[in-house]
Amino acid sequence: MPSGCQSQKAVRKPSSNLRKVLAGNVRAYRKKHGLSQEALADACELHRTYIGSIERCERNVTLSTLEVLAKSLSTTVPELLTGR
């Protein structure tokens, strides 16, 4: 390792604003389609508590989860991540 480099990786934390945008959009699209958290979870093949944790801003979801959510909610990943 070159001198002057830190020996530990920096811990990255997701933006709380982006998590809030995602949470609000998932909830809004879910309600627009008349889905419960459980029904959305079933459509995404995820656990219902995971959907709840996304909506409470507790999760930093992966790109593949974003894709599944967007498809299940008939929208796009950019739409899920865009503030209103």
C-alpha positions, 0 to 999 in steps of 0.5 A: 500500500502506498505511504499516506494511504489509510489502511481502512476503507472509508465508510459510505453512507447513503444520502438521507434525502435520496432515501426519503425520495425513494421511500415517498415514491415507493409509497405513492406508486404502491398506493396509486396501484392499490397495493399493500406492502405485502402485495408489492413484496409478493410481486417483487419476491421480497419480504413485506418487512423489507418493503416497510423498511424501504418506506421508513428510509431504513434501507439502502437498496441495491440497483437490482432491487430498484429495478424490481420495484420499478417494474412492479410499480410500472415505472422507471428507476429514475422516476423512483429516485426523482423528488417531486 
